[in-house]
Every structure is written in C-alpha cells, then in structure tokens.
Amino acid sequence: MKIKAIRCPRCKDVIYSRARHDYRCCGCGLIGVDGGFDYWKINIKEWIEFDIIDLEVNATKKELYRDWNEGINKYGIVKAKKED
C-alpha cells in the first residue's frame, strides 16, 4: 500500500505514522509525524525544506496498526543507508 511519508533533509531517514497516536521522529530529531491514517501532523524543530513522498509499504493498515499497538516496530521508519 502507498503511505504518505517525509524524508528528512538532514539525516535522510524516511518516516511515517502507522496509527492515530503513533508519533515518529527521524534519527536526528529534526522532523516528526503523527496521526496515521486519521490526520497528518508534521512537527519541525527548525524550518527547513523537506520532501513529502509516496512510499510503498508491504503491509496492510491492520498490520501497520498492530505493529504500532504491540510495539513490534518493524515499520514506521526507513533508516538512511550509511555512505562510505
């Protein structure tokens, strides 16, 4: 399924919220998102341009909710790959 996500311009992590009260931050803490599929709230510590992207996630809404609700944390953040 497609998920609306944000790519942090500083640390390059891609984050998205899996459920209504699932607040997620990128690795450097610059950007956070909340609201899941009910609403979309963005928190930014300092104004900086960022990318909103459509991310393909191999999970259903039910699986994403369970991932958040049970603390599994398999989904919700895509860590940037370290460059050599």
NUKOLZA-637972 format. One record per residue: residue in three letters; y, x, z of N, C-alpha, C, O in turn; residue number from 1. Coordinates in pm, 1 decimal, always signed. Layout:
BEGIN
{node "ala", {Y, X, Z}, {Y, X, Z}, {Y, X, Z}, {Y, X, Z}, NUM},
...
//
This chain:
BEGIN
{node "met", {-118.0, +83.0, +0.0}, {+0.0, +0.0, +0.0}, {+124.7, +87.7, +0.0}, {+121.6, +201.8, +46.2}, 1},
{node "lys", {+232.7, +34.1, -51.5}, {+358.5, +108.4, -53.2}, {+436.8, +81.2, +74.5}, {+447.8, -32.7, +119.9}, 2},
{node "ile", {+491.0, +189.4, +131.6}, {+569.1, +184.5, +254.5}, {+706.1, +245.6, +226.6}, {+716.2, +345.6, +155.5}, 3},
{node "lys", {+811.6, +185.8, +282.2}, {+944.4, +246.2, +274.3}, {+950.3, +356.1, +379.7}, {+920.1, +332.4, +496.7}, 4},
{node "ala", {+989.4, +476.4, +337.9}, {+990.2, +592.0, +427.4}, {+1116.1, +674.8, +404.2}, {+1188.5, +655.0, +306.6}, 5},
{node "ile", {+1140.5, +767.9, +496.1}, {+1255.9, +857.7, +486.2}, {+1207.2, +1001.1, +487.4}, {+1119.0, +1037.4, +565.3}, 6},
{node "arg", {+1265.5, +1082.8, +400.0}, {+1238.9, +1226.7, +401.0}, {+1357.3, +1294.9, +468.8}, {+1471.4, +1280.2, +425.0}, 7},
{node "cys", {+1329.9, +1369.5, +575.7}, {+1435.3, +1440.2, +647.3}, {+1484.2, +1557.2, +561.1}, {+1402.9, +1636.9, +514.3}, 8},
{node "pro", {+1614.7, +1568.5, +539.7}, {+1666.6, +1677.3, +457.4}, {+1656.8, +1813.4, +526.3}, {+1662.7, +1917.1, +460.1}, 9},
{node "arg", {+1642.0, +1813.3, +656.8}, {+1636.5, +1940.1, +730.4}, {+1493.2, +1994.2, +740.0}, {+1466.6, +2105.9, +695.9}, 10},
{node "cys", {+1400.7, +1915.8, +797.4}, {+1264.2, +1966.4, +818.7}, {+1166.9, +1920.9, +710.1}, {+1053.8, +1969.3, +704.7}, 11},
{node "lys", {+1209.1, +1828.5, +623.6}, {+1131.9, +1777.7, +509.8}, {+1015.5, +1687.2, +547.9}, {+937.3, +1649.8, +460.5}, 12},
{node "asp", {+1001.0, +1650.1, +676.8}, {+898.6, +1553.5, +716.3}, {+931.1, +1418.0, +655.0}, {+1048.0, +1385.6, +634.0}, 13},
{node "val", {+829.2, +1339.7, +626.4}, {+844.4, +1202.6, +578.3}, {+796.8, +1111.7, +690.8}, {+684.3, +1125.0, +738.9}, 14},
{node "ile", {+883.2, +1018.8, +732.7}, {+849.2, +931.2, +845.2}, {+862.0, +784.6, +805.8}, {+941.6, +748.3, +719.1}, 15},
{node "tyr", {+781.8, +701.3, +871.4}, {+791.2, +556.9, +854.9}, {+738.4, +490.1, +980.5}, {+661.9, +549.7, +1056.3}, 16},
{node "ser", {+779.4, +367.0, +1001.9}, {+739.7, +290.3, +1118.9}, {+622.5, +199.9, +1082.6}, {+625.1, +132.1, +979.9}, 17},
{node "arg", {+518.9, +199.2, +1168.1}, {+397.6, +122.4, +1141.0}, {+399.2, -17.3, +1200.8}, {+322.7, -103.5, +1157.5}, 18},
{node "ala", {+485.0, -41.7, +1299.8}, {+487.0, -170.8, +1369.7}, {+626.6, -197.8, +1425.3}, {+710.9, -108.2, +1427.8}, 19},
{node "arg", {+650.8, -319.3, +1469.2}, {+782.9, -363.4, +1514.1}, {+848.9, -268.5, +1614.0}, {+968.9, -243.7, +1602.9}, 20},
{node "his", {+776.4, -215.6, +1709.5}, {+833.5, -127.6, +1812.0}, {+784.3, +16.5, +1799.1}, {+783.1, +90.9, +1897.2}, 21},
{node "asp", {+744.6, +55.1, +1680.4}, {+697.5, +191.2, +1655.1}, {+815.5, +278.1, +1612.4}, {+851.9, +281.3, +1494.9}, 22},
{node "tyr", {+874.7, +348.1, +1708.3}, {+986.4, +438.0, +1677.5}, {+929.8, +575.6, +1646.2}, {+860.2, +635.5, +1728.2}, 23},
{node "arg", {+960.4, +625.2, +1527.0}, {+910.0, +754.6, +1482.0}, {+1026.7, +847.2, +1451.7}, {+1126.4, +804.7, +1393.1}, 24},
{node "cys", {+1014.6, +974.9, +1491.7}, {+1114.2, +1077.6, +1461.5}, {+1051.0, +1185.5, +1376.4}, {+930.5, +1209.8, +1383.3}, 25},
{node "cys", {+1133.4, +1249.5, +1296.6}, {+1086.8, +1365.4, +1221.6}, {+1068.1, +1482.7, +1318.8}, {+1106.3, +1473.7, +1435.4}, 26},
{node "gly", {+1010.4, +1590.2, +1271.3}, {+980.1, +1705.4, +1355.3}, {+1100.7, +1771.3, +1418.6}, {+1090.8, +1822.9, +1529.9}, 27},
{node "cys", {+1214.5, +1771.1, +1350.7}, {+1333.7, +1835.7, +1406.2}, {+1418.8, +1738.4, +1487.9}, {+1515.2, +1780.0, +1552.1}, 28},
{node "gly", {+1384.3, +1609.2, +1486.3}, {+1455.7, +1510.5, +1566.5}, {+1585.2, +1458.7, +1506.1}, {+1658.7, +1386.0, +1573.0}, 29},
{node "leu", {+1614.9, +1493.5, +1383.2}, {+1739.2, +1451.2, +1319.5}, {+1739.2, +1302.3, +1284.8}, {+1840.1, +1234.2, +1302.8}, 30},
{node "ile", {+1626.5, +1252.2, +1235.4}, {+1618.6, +1114.9, +1186.6}, {+1501.8, +1042.4, +1252.9}, {+1395.5, +1100.2, +1275.2}, 31},
{node "gly", {+1523.8, +914.1, +1284.0}, {+1418.0, +829.3, +1337.0}, {+1420.0, +693.7, +1269.2}, {+1524.2, +650.3, +1220.2}, 32},
{node "val", {+1306.0, +626.5, +1265.8}, {+1296.2, +492.3, +1209.1}, {+1221.3, +401.9, +1305.7}, {+1142.1, +447.6, +1388.0}, 33},
{node "asp", {+1248.6, +272.2, +1293.4}, {+1187.4, +173.8, +1381.7}, {+1175.5, +42.2, +1306.2}, {+1244.9, +21.3, +1206.7}, 34},
{node "gly", {+1088.8, -46.1, +1352.3}, {+1085.0, -182.6, +1300.5}, {+963.9, -221.4, +1221.2}, {+939.1, -340.6, +1202.6}, 35},
{node "gly", {+887.8, -127.1, +1174.1}, {+768.4, -160.5, +1096.0}, {+801.2, -245.6, +975.9}, {+887.7, -211.0, +895.5}, 36},
{node "phe", {+730.8, -358.7, +963.9}, {+749.6, -449.4, +850.7}, {+843.0, -565.3, +885.0}, {+875.8, -646.0, +798.1}, 37},
{node "asp", {+886.8, -574.4, +1013.3}, {+972.5, -684.9, +1055.8}, {+1120.1, -659.6, +1026.8}, {+1191.6, -750.6, +984.8}, 38},
{node "tyr", {+1165.3, -538.3, +1048.7}, {+1302.5, -497.3, +1018.3}, {+1300.0, -346.9, +998.9}, {+1198.2, -283.1, +1025.8}, 39},
{node "trp", {+1410.0, -289.2, +952.6}, {+1412.5, -145.2, +929.0}, {+1538.8, -88.7, +990.1}, {+1649.3, -119.4, +945.2}, 40},
{node "lys", {+1523.1, -6.5, +1092.2}, {+1637.4, +54.0, +1161.1}, {+1625.8, +205.8, +1148.8}, {+1519.3, +263.5, +1170.7}, 41},
{node "ile", {+1737.2, +268.8, +1113.6}, {+1741.3, +414.1, +1098.2}, {+1833.6, +471.8, +1204.4}, {+1943.3, +420.4, +1226.0}, 42},
{node "asn", {+1790.7, +576.6, +1269.9}, {+1871.8, +646.1, +1369.0}, {+1893.9, +789.1, +1319.9}, {+1798.0, +860.7, +1290.9}, 43},
{node "ile", {+2020.4, +830.5, +1310.7}, {+2053.9, +964.0, +1262.1}, {+2143.3, +1032.0, +1365.4}, {+2245.7, +976.3, +1405.1}, 44},
{node "lys", {+2105.3, +1151.4, +1408.8}, {+2183.2, +1222.4, +1511.2}, {+2316.3, +1272.7, +1457.8}, {+2415.3, +1274.3, +1531.0}, 45},
{node "glu", {+2320.6, +1313.7, +1331.9}, {+2445.8, +1354.1, +1267.5}, {+2437.5, +1310.1, +1122.9}, {+2331.1, +1316.9, +1061.3}, 46},
{node "trp", {+2549.8, +1264.9, +1068.3}, {+2543.8, +1212.9, +932.6}, {+2508.0, +1322.9, +834.0}, {+2570.5, +1428.8, +828.9}, 47},
{node "ile", {+2405.9, +1293.7, +757.0}, {+2360.3, +1384.0, +652.1}, {+2289.9, +1296.7, +548.6}, {+2224.5, +1198.9, +584.9}, 48},
{node "glu", {+2302.0, +1329.8, +423.7}, {+2234.1, +1251.5, +320.3}, {+2083.8, +1271.3, +332.7}, {+2036.2, +1381.5, +359.6}, 49},
{node "phe", {+2009.7, +1162.3, +312.5}, {+1864.4, +1167.8, +320.3}, {+1806.8, +1081.3, +209.2}, {+1877.1, +999.0, +150.6}, 50},
{node "asp", {+1680.5, +1100.2, +181.2}, {+1613.0, +1025.2, +75.8}, {+1528.8, +913.8, +134.7}, {+1450.3, +936.2, +226.9}, 51},
{node "ile", {+1545.1, +792.8, +81.0}, {+1455.0, +682.4, +110.6}, {+1355.3, +679.6, -3.9}, {+1393.3, +674.6, -120.8}, 52},
{node "ile", {+1227.8, +682.9, +30.8}, {+1124.5, +690.4, -72.6}, {+1021.3, +579.3, -53.8}, {+1006.4, +524.6, +55.5}, 53},
{node "asp", {+950.8, +547.2, -160.9}, {+833.7, +460.5, -153.7}, {+713.3, +551.9, -141.3}, {+686.7, +633.5, -229.6}, 54},
{node "leu", {+641.0, +537.8, -31.5}, {+526.9, +622.6, -1.7}, {+399.8, +541.3, -14.0}, {+390.8, +432.5, +42.8}, 55},
{node "glu", {+302.1, +590.9, -86.4}, {+173.4, +524.2, -98.9}, {+85.5, +566.5, +18.2}, {+55.6, +684.8, +34.9}, 56},
{node "val", {+44.4, +468.7, +99.2}, {-39.3, +494.3, +217.2}, {-172.7, +423.7, +196.8}, {-176.8, +306.3, +160.1}, 57},
{node "asn", {-280.0, +495.0, +220.5}, {-413.2, +439.0, +202.4}, {-457.4, +366.5, +330.1}, {-550.5, +409.1, +398.4}, 58},
{node "ala", {-387.7, +255.4, +360.5}, {-417.8, +175.3, +478.8}, {-357.1, +37.0, +460.9}, {-261.3, +19.3, +385.8}, 59},
{node "thr", {-413.9, -60.7, +530.8}, {-359.4, -196.4, +529.9}, {-258.6, -210.3, +644.7}, {-250.8, -123.6, +731.7}, 60},
{node "lys", {-181.5, -320.1, +644.2}, {-89.1, -346.1, +755.2}, {-165.3, -352.8, +887.1}, {-118.6, -302.6, +989.3}, 61},
{node "lys", {-282.0, -414.7, +884.1}, {-363.9, -427.5, +1005.1}, {-407.3, -289.7, +1056.6}, {-404.0, -264.5, +1177.0}, 62},
{node "glu", {-447.1, -202.3, +966.9}, {-487.5, -66.7, +1006.4}, {-369.5, +12.8, +1061.2}, {-384.9, +87.7, +1157.6}, 63},
{node "leu", {-251.2, -2.7, +1000.5}, {-132.4, +66.9, +1049.7}, {-93.6, +17.7, +1188.9}, {-56.3, +97.4, +1275.0}, 64},
{node "tyr", {-102.5, -115.2, +1211.3}, {-71.0, -169.6, +1343.1}, {-169.8, -116.3, +1447.9}, {-129.6, -75.3, +1556.8}, 65},
{node "arg", {-296.3, -117.2, +1414.5}, {-399.0, -66.8, +1507.3}, {-375.0, +80.4, +1537.5}, {-390.9, +123.5, +1651.7}, 66},
{node "asp", {-337.3, +157.1, +1437.6}, {-308.9, +299.9, +1453.5}, {-198.5, +321.8, +1556.7}, {-208.2, +411.4, +1640.7}, 67},
{node "trp", {-93.3, +239.6, +1550.1}, {+15.9, +248.4, +1647.8}, {-25.7, +191.6, +1783.4}, {-8.6, +257.3, +1886.1}, 68},
{node "asn", {-79.8, +71.0, +1783.9}, {-109.5, -2.2, +1906.9}, {-212.8, +69.2, +1994.7}, {-202.8, +64.4, +2117.3}, 69},
{node "glu", {-310.3, +134.3, +1934.6}, {-416.0, +201.8, +2010.1}, {-389.4, +351.3, +2027.8}, {-472.2, +423.2, +2083.7}, 70},
{node "gly", {-274.0, +397.8, +1980.3}, {-235.9, +538.0, +1998.6}, {-319.9, +636.8, +1920.5}, {-333.3, +752.5, +1960.5}, 71},
{node "ile", {-376.8, +592.3, +1809.0}, {-459.6, +680.1, +1726.5}, {-373.6, +785.6, +1657.0}, {-409.6, +903.1, +1651.9}, 72},
{node "asn", {-259.0, +741.6, +1603.5}, {-159.9, +829.1, +1538.9}, {-211.8, +909.6, +1420.8}, {-178.7, +1027.1, +1404.5}, 73},
{node "lys", {-293.2, +844.9, +1339.1}, {-337.9, +905.6, +1213.8}, {-228.7, +890.5, +1106.7}, {-216.5, +973.6, +1016.8}, 74},
{node "tyr", {-150.1, +783.3, +1118.1}, {-45.6, +752.8, +1020.2}, {+91.6, +755.8, +1086.4}, {+100.5, +764.2, +1208.9}, 75},
{node "gly", {+199.3, +749.0, +1007.0}, {+335.0, +736.3, +1060.4}, {+425.1, +854.3, +1030.6}, {+547.2, +840.2, +1024.6}, 76},
{node "ile", {+364.8, +971.2, +1011.9}, {+444.7, +1088.2, +976.5}, {+364.1, +1175.8, +881.6}, {+244.5, +1197.8, +900.6}, 77},
{node "val", {+432.0, +1224.7, +779.9}, {+371.5, +1319.0, +686.7}, {+446.2, +1450.0, +708.1}, {+561.1, +1463.9, +665.9}, 78},
{node "lys", {+381.8, +1545.3, +773.0}, {+445.6, +1671.9, +804.1}, {+468.7, +1752.1, +677.3}, {+384.4, +1755.8, +587.7}, 79},
{node "ala", {+583.8, +1815.8, +671.6}, {+615.2, +1902.9, +558.7}, {+520.2, +2021.8, +559.1}, {+483.0, +2072.7, +664.9}, 80},
{node "lys", {+481.8, +2064.9, +441.0}, {+394.3, +2180.7, +429.0}, {+477.1, +2307.2, +452.4}, {+588.8, +2319.7, +402.1}, 81},
{node "lys", {+421.8, +2398.9, +527.9}, {+490.6, +2526.9, +552.0}, {+485.0, +2611.8, +426.1}, {+380.1, +2627.4, +363.5}, 82},
{node "glu", {+599.4, +2665.5, +391.3}, {+606.5, +2754.0, +275.1}, {+593.0, +2897.5, +320.2}, {+646.4, +2936.4, +424.1}, 83},
{node "asp", {+521.2, +2976.4, +241.6}, {+501.4, +3118.0, +276.4}, {+621.7, +3202.0, +242.4}, {+621.0, +3322.9, +265.4}, 84},
//
